[in-house]
Amino acid sequence: MSVGSIGGSSGGTGQGNGTSVGGLNQNDFLQLLVAQMQNQDPTNPVSSDQFLQEMASFTEVVDLSQLQTLTQSLLNNEVATQGLGLLGKQVTAQTGSGGQVTGTVTELTMVQGQPMLTVNGTQVPVSQVVSVQS
């Protein structure tokens, strides 16, 4: 019995620890906000509504970044669960060098948050399995 590709492509990588967005964290944002307040034109001050809007926007971006990190973690856990079902099975998978490896899955490990199978001594991502034989 042959099964088509399992797993899937990852949606990207999480960023930092969830409080950092594009290299800026909450402390950097607050420092920029204070600098903006200190250097604003006293004859034309920025409204408090605009400051609140900027804070809300930054908080929303941080929350979305945390959601992306959590979603990626859940996806990796799902793929790892699929990999557990492959232990002891005969599989064919694509290798990083473009070739294929066929053999029995002997181990499932997490490498930098990505589930990897060991097939004939070669580590391959679960998402690179192209067939499973019973």
N, C-alpha and C positions, 0 to 999 in steps of 0.2 A: 504494500500500500504506500503510495507516495502522497505527501502533503505539500501544498504550495508554500510560499514564503510566509514565515511567521514573524511576529514582532512588528517593527515599523520604524519609520524614521523619527528621530527625536525632533521636537519642535524648537530646539535651540538650547542655549545654556542659560542657567540662572545667573544673575549678576550679583556678585558680592554677597553681603550678609542680609540683603533686603532693605537696609537703610541707606544704601549707597546707590545713586542713580547717575549714570553717565560720569562717574568719577567724583560726584559731589555727594556729601552726606548732609544730614539735617543740620549739623553744626556749621558747615560751610554755608548752607542756605541762610541760616540765622545771621551769620557774620555779614553776608551780602546785604541782607535786609537792613541791618543796623547801619552799614556803610551808606546804603541808599537814603536812609532817614537822615543821617548826619550831613550828607552832601546835597540834599534837595534844595531847590530854590525857595527861600523863605517867602517870597512874594507869590509863589504858585505851588503850595505844598500838595503832595500826593494825598488823596483821600484815604481814610482808614478802610473804606470798602475795598479799595484796590489792594491794600496790604493783606486784608483777609482773603481776598480772592487768590492772591499769589500763594498764601499759606495753604489754602484748600487745594489748589492745583498741585503743589509739591507733595502734599500728603496723599493725594490721589495717585500720583505717579509712583510713590513709594509703595502704596498698597498694591498697585498693579504688578510691580516688580516682585513683591512677596508672593502674590498669587501665581505668577509665572514660575517661580522657584518651587512652590508647592505642587503645581501641576506637573512639572518635570519630574519631581520626586515620585509622585504617584505613577507616572508613566514608567519610570525605571523599575518601580516595585512590581507593576503588572508584567513587564517583560521578564523580570527575574522569576516571577511565578511561572510563566510559560517555560522558562529555562529549566526549572525544577522538574517539570514533566518530561524533559528530554534526557534526564540522567539515565544512563544505561542503554539509551536508544542509539541506533545507527543513523547518522545524519551526514548530509553533504552541506558544506558552508563555503561561502566566498571568503578568501583571506585578504588581508590588507594589501598584498602585493598583486592582487588581480587573479590569482589562481584559485583552485578549489582544494579543500581537504575533506576526505571521507573517512569516517571511523565512528567508534563508540564514544559517546559523551561520558567523560570520567569525572568531571568537576564543574561546578558553577561558582564563580567568584565575582566580586564587585571590584572593578578597577576604575578609580576616579569617578565613582557613582554610576558606572555603566556595567550591567551584567554581562559577564564573559563566560563562554563555555570552553572547556579544554577538550579538544578532539585530536587524538593521536599526538599529544604533546603540544599542540598549537592552540593558542587562545584566539577565539573568534567571538565577535559580538553576537548575542542571541538573534538580533535582527538580521544577521547575514546568513542564517540557515535557509537553504533553498529547498531541501527535501528531507523527509524523515521516512525511514523504512521500519516496518514492524518486525 
